Amino acid sequence: MPPSTTTTTRVPGPGDGAHAPTGRAVPAGVQGGGRRQFWARLLPLLALLTAVTRLPSFARPLWNPDEGYLATQARQLAAGGTLYETVVDRKPPLLPWLYRGAFALFGDRSLWPLRVAAVLAVLAGAVLLASLARRRWGDRAGRLAGVCYVLTSVALVPEDTQAATFEVFMLPWTVLAMWCADRGRWTWAGLAVAGAVLTKQTGGAVLLPVLWLLWSARAGWWPLVRLSTSTALPVLAAALLYGPARFVFWMATGSQSYLSADGSVGYALMRALANCGLLLAGCLPMLLAVLHASRSGRMPGRTSDVWVWVAASAVAVTAGFQFFGHYFLQLTPGLALLAAAALQHLTVRPLITLLAVNALIAAGFLAWGLFLFPRGELAHQQRLAAEVRGLTAPTDRVLLWGMHPEGYWFAGRTPASRYLTAGFLTNFSGGRTGARVGERYAMEGAWPHLRRELRSRPPALIVDDSRGKPYALPRTPTLRSYVALQYERVGTVDGAVLYVRSAAAAG
């Protein structure tokens, strides 16, 4: 880590004691050789704690469909696919290419390299957060921020916290943006914001607390220009690389139906309450400490930007009204930093007690992931993939009509369409009920494109894996008619129906 600023010039600013990022009195215990001793003790602890809390991620080949989607995308990219054209998703490009790079180096049959990368991502966030807290409030706060961040990182359903997906790799960028802004390094802060946006769109929410810090510093217009330019240029470069219209469509404008909560407001609110309750339970001792410190006036100065960070993250969680559990991970850095600020005043015994209770809660989440989390869907996809392999050749293309693209990866077969899930073609989402599901709610141009794909290269096998969901073949007339004319049923696997191309159609 770069050395902390040691100047003692104080510059007043708005909020609760905010000072300029590059000029403040350094807390006791953060100067000289104490810095080396601090990191020599803390880094091994954080590394061990992170490795332990990520152990469940190695316990199964795949945790959720997002991992399956990314793994299938990476194979398509390796085979010459083009992102946002022959390989599509509603997400930015950084993580698909991270998967592609990992597969190129270590092979594409296992996600263990991505699991290791996720461990490093969580550790990087913890280290940066510890450095940020230490610079503001001293060594004790720094240690607490790192530990609290790692403990909160598992405080949700295991498939949301243990998967190597978007939020896990987005969060280090957001913490880095705050770390740079706290030091007045506005160009680097902007680049970090861009990295967050290019990992997942909602990562851009960190720009609000970064701007708050810039305003608090009274830095003037030139730092604002540097921040804005360094944020915008990488995103613009990505847009030019893939084509501005195509890039904007897949990143933003093409998801309007997907983001609508019409007919599913009650269901979405229940999901929000459930995941919010899980996160609160996982961080309860820390949050109680924050509440007590805030009400008693014991919170230290320079927390206004952290509250802004938490609020902006909450807005990002709400965006789209989907409320998937992994969305709530975006709240964890700000909550951990607030917890560190609140806990640093406790004496040794209550502090150890509180951390021990939170560690026990985290252990409960780990046990849930290691021993108790159901494997039913994973086992189904593995059985289905085995059947697909038995009915097709390695060079055949297949169409899996469902919401589990990991089937392509497990089976080792090439998708017959660029649309890896039925969601693009019916607007179905796990965060919704059956409302607004059907062909007329598909992404613009999706069905004409699918018809062209099926006409030019008909799949050797079509699997209807809807299993009673609202996007089932009887409710999808275009695909139903295509299957009825050219395919014949050959069997089922746990309710999934398999169709091979008929001899007449093949001839």
N, C-alpha and C positions, 0 to 999 in steps of 0.2 A: 504494500500500500504506500502511496506517496505520503510523505511526512505531513503531519498536521500543521496548520498555520500557527505561528507563535506570536504574532503581533498582538499587542494589547489595546490598540485603538478601538474604542467603542463607538459605534454609529447607531443612533436611535432609529427605530422604525415602528411601523404600526403593529397592532396585535399585542399579544402578551409578551412583551419584552423582546420582540424580534430585533435582531441586529444584522448588519451587513454580513453576507456569507464570508467575505474575505477579511473581516476585521472584527474580532471579538476577543475578550479575555479567555484564555485557554483554561479549562477546568483543571483543578489540581490532579496530579497523578498521570498526566498525559504527555509530559515532556521528557526529553533526554532518553536515558537508557530504559526508563519505565516503559517506553513504547515497545522495545524489543522483548522485554520480559512479558509484557501483556500478551503479545501475539504468540510468543513461545508457549505460553500456558493455554491460551484460548483456542488456537487453531487445532491442536490434536483433539481437544474436547469436542469442538464443533464437528470435526471430521468423523469422530466415532459416533456421536449422537445422530448425525445425518445418515451414516451408513446403517445404523440400527433401525431408524425410523423408515428407511427405504427397503428393508429386508423383504417385506411382503411383495414388493414389485417383482422380485425374482422368482416368486413361488408359482407362477403360472405363465404360460406362453404369451398370453394376451389378456388385458384387463377390460377393454371396452371397444366399441366399434370405431371410435376415433383412431385408436392405434391400428386397427385393421385397415381403415381407410388410408392412413398415411403409409403403411407398409405396402399396400397395393399400388398407391400412387408412385412410390419410389421405384417399384419394379417396372411400372409403365414408363417412367422417366428414363430408367436404364435401358429400356428397349427402344428408345428414340422418341418417346412421347413429348408433346409440347404442353407446358402448363397453361391452363385456361383455354386450351383448344382441344387437344385429344386427351388431356388429363385435367379434370375440372374439379373445383371445390369452391366453397364460399369463403375460403380463408386465404391469408397472405402467403407469399412464397417461401419464407425462410425455413419453416419446419419441414415441408416436403423435401427441400433440398438437403436439410440436415439428415433426414432419414436416407435419402439417396446417397449421400457421402458415407454414412455409416455402413450401408450395405455394400458400397464399392470397396471399402477397406476390410470388412469383416464377414462378408457374405450376407445373403438375404433370407436365411432360413430361421433366424432367431432375432429377437429384439433385445438381447442382453447388452449390446453396445449402447443402445438408447437408454436402457435402464441405468447404466453407468453414467451416461451423460446427464440424466436427470438427477442423480446423486450430486454430481458436480454443480449443476444449476442451483439446487437448493443450498448447497454449501456456499456458493458464490454469493447468493442473496443474503445468507446469514452473516458472512464476513463483511460485506458492504454495509449491512445494517448495523453491525457491531461498531464498525469504524465511524459511521454517522453519529450514533448515540454517544460514543466515547468522546468525540470531538465537542459535542454539545454539553454533556453532563458528567463526563469523567469515566474512569475505568470500570466502575461497578455497573453503570448503566450500559456500557458497551458490552460487557459479558452477558448481562441480562437480555439485551436486545437480540443477540445471536441465538441464545438458548431458547428464548420465547418464540422466535421465528420458526425454528426447527420443530418445536412442539406443536405449534398451531398448524403447521403444514400438513398434518395428518388428521385434523379434526373434522373430517367429513366421511362420507361413504368411501370405502377403500377403492372402488373402481374409479372414483373421482380424484383421489389423492395419489394413488400409486401408479397410475398410468403415465406414460411418457408422452404427454400431449401438450396442447398449446399453452395453458396457463403456467405450467411448470417452467417452461422455457421463456415465457414472456416476463415473469416476475423479476429475474435478475436485471433485465434491461430497465424496468421501472425503478428498482432500487438504485441502480447505477445513475439514472437520470437525477434522482434526488441527491445522491452523493456528490455528483459533479456540481449541481446547482448550489448546494450548501457551501461549496468552495469557490463559487463565482466562476466556474469553468463552463461558460454558457455554450460554447461551440460543442464541447463534448456532451453536455447535457442534451442538446438538440439531437445529436447523433444517437444517443441512448433512447430518446423518445421515438426516433424513427425506427430503431431496432425493435422496440416494443410494438409499434404499429405494424411492422412487417412480419411480426410473429403472430399477433392477433389484433384485430382492429381496435378492440376496447383498451388495449395498452396505451392508446393515445390519451386516456383520461389523466395520466400522470402529468401531462402538460399543464394542467390547471395549478397544482401545487408548485410546479417549477416556476410558472409565471408569478405566483404569489411570492416566492422567494426573491425573484428578480425585482418585483415591485417593492418588497420590504427593504431590499438593499439600496434603493434609490440609485440604481445603476445607470439610468439614462437610456437613450435610444440605441446606441451602438451595440450594447449587449443584447438588446431585444432583436436587433437585425441579425446578429450572429446566431442567436438561438433559433429564430424563425427559419433562417436560411438552412442551417444544418439539420433542422427537422424536416424541411420540405424536400431538399435535394435528393436524399436517398429514396424517398417515396416516389418522387417524379421520375427518377432514373428507372425504378422498377416498372412504373407505368409505361415509359417509353420502350423498355425492353420487351414487354409483353403486348404492347399496343394499348394506348390510353383508353379507348372505348371498351375494349374487352376487359382490361384491368378494373375499370370503374364498375362495369356490370357485375363482375364476380365478387368484387370487394364490397359493393354497396347497393347499387340500384336494382340488381336482379333478385333481391331477397325480400321484396315488399310483402308478398303473400306469406312468406315464411315467418316474417316478424309480426304479422297481425295476430292478435289474440281473440278475435271475434269468435264467440261461441265457446271459448275455453278459459274465460277469465277466472271462474271459480277454481278450476283445476290448476291453473298457473299460480294462483295465490296459495293454494294448499302446498304446492311444491316449494314455493318461496318460504312459507312458514316452516316446513319440515327441514329444509336445508339450513335455514337461518337458525332453527333450534339446535340442530346438530353442531353447527359452528359455535354457538353460544355455550353449549354443554362442553365442547372440547376445550374452550378457552375460559371457562367460568371463573376459576380463581383469579386469573389475570384481569378479567373484565371487572370483577368485583373490586380489585385493588385500584383500577383506573377510576371507577365510580367513586370510591371512598376518597381517593386523592383529589379528585375534581371538586367534590362537595366540601372537603375540608380545607381547600386552598393550598394543598401540598404539592400540586403539580408544578414542576419547574418551568422557567421561561422557555421560549422558543418551541412551543408545541402548536402554535396556530396553524402552521403549514402542514403539520401532521394531521390535524383535524380536517383540513381542506383535502388532504390526500385520501383520508378515509371516506369523506363525503363524495369525492369524485369517483372513487372506486365503487361505492354503493350505487351511484348512478349508472356506472358501467355494468354492474351486475344486473341492474333492472332493464337495461337496454334490450329490446327485443321481446321482453316479457316471457322468456323461456325458463329461466331460473334452474338450469342444470346445476348440479352440485359443484362441479369444477369451476363454475363461474365465481363462486364465493371465495375461491382461493385468492382472488385479487384483493380482498380485504386484509389478508393476513400480514403483509409487511407493515402497514400503518398501525394495525392493532398491536403488533409485537413492539413497535417503537413506543407507542403510548404506554404499554405495559411496563417497559423498561424504565420510562420516566416516572411512573407511579411507584414501582417496586424499590427503586434505589434508596428510598428513605427508611425502609423497614430495617429493624434490627435483625441479627443473624438468625435467631430461632424462628420467628414468624416467616422470614423469607424462605428458609429451608423447608419449612412446613408447606408453604404455599406451592413452591416449585415441586416438591415431592408429590403433592396431590395432583398437580397438573401432569406430572410425569406418569402417574398411575392412570390417569384418564387417557393419555396418549398410548400407554401400554394396552389399554382396553381396545382402542382402535386398531392397534397392530395385531392383537389376538383375533379380532374380527376378520381382518384381512388374511391372516395366515391359516386360520382353522375353521371359521364360521361362515365366511361369505360364500353364497351358493355358486355352484359350478354348472348349473343346469344348462344355461344358454351356451356356455363355452363347450360343454360336452356335445350338445346338439350340433353346433357348427363343425366340430371335429368329425362327428359321425357323418354329417352331410358331405363334408369335403372328401371323406374316404369313398363315399358312393359316387361322387362326381369324378374322382380319379378312376374309378373302376369302369365308368361308362364312356370316358373320353380319352383321347390321346393327348400327350403333352402339348402338341401344336394346336389343338382345338380351342375355339373360343366358346365361352359359355355365358349365359345371362342368369344372374341370381336376382330374382325379383323379391326384394326384401330390404331390410334396413341393417344388414350385417355384412359389410364388404369384406370382413376378415375371411369369409368363405373362399374368396378368390385366392387369398394369400395361403390359407391352409391347404387348398387343393392344388396350388401351383398352376392355375389355369388363367389365361388371358381374358379379361372382361370383353364381352361383345359390344359394349357401349361405353362411352365416356361417362355416363351417369351411373355411378357405382351403387347408388341406393334408389329406392322407389320414391324417396322424398322429393327429389328434383322434379319428378314427373307427376306427382299427386299432391305435393305440399304436406305430406304426412311428416310428423315430428314427434319424437318421444316426449316433448314438452307440451303436447297438446292432446285434446280429446279427438274424436273423429270428425269434429266440425271442420268445414272448409277443406275437405280432402276429396280429391277427384281430379280428373284430367283437366278440367277448366281452371284449376288453381295451380297448374304446373308453371315452372319458370318459362318466361317468354321464349318461344321457339324450340322448346325441349322435345315435344312430340314429333314435329317435322324432322328434327335432326335424328331422333331415334329411328324413325321409319327409314330414313336414308341409310343409317348404319345397318339395320336388319336386312334391308334389300341388297346392299352391296356385299355384305359378309354375314350370311345367316348363321346364328350360333348352332353348334352341334347339339347343345343341351340347354334347355330352359328349366329353371327351378322356381316354382312358385312357393316361396318361403313365407308367404303372408300369414298363414296359420290363423285365419279369422280376423285379421286386422282390416281397417277400413279401406286399404288399398288392394284388397284381394282381387283376383282376376275377374270374378263376376261383376265387380264394380269398376272395371277398367276396360271399356269396350274395345278400344283399339288393339291392345295387347291380347285380349281374350280372342278376338277374331283372328288375329295373326296365328296364335297358337292352335286354334281349332282347325284352321285350313292346312297348316304345314307340319304339325307335330302330333305325336301320339304318346299317350301316358304309358310309362314303363314301371312306375313304382312310387313308393312314399318312404319318407324318413321322418319319424316323429311328427307327422302332420304336414311336412313339406312334400309337394308333389313334383315329380320329375317327368319331363317330356323330352323325348329325342326326336330328331327330325325324321319324318316319314320317308320311306323309300321313294314314293312318288314325287314328293317335294324335292328330295335330293337329286332325283333324275332330271 
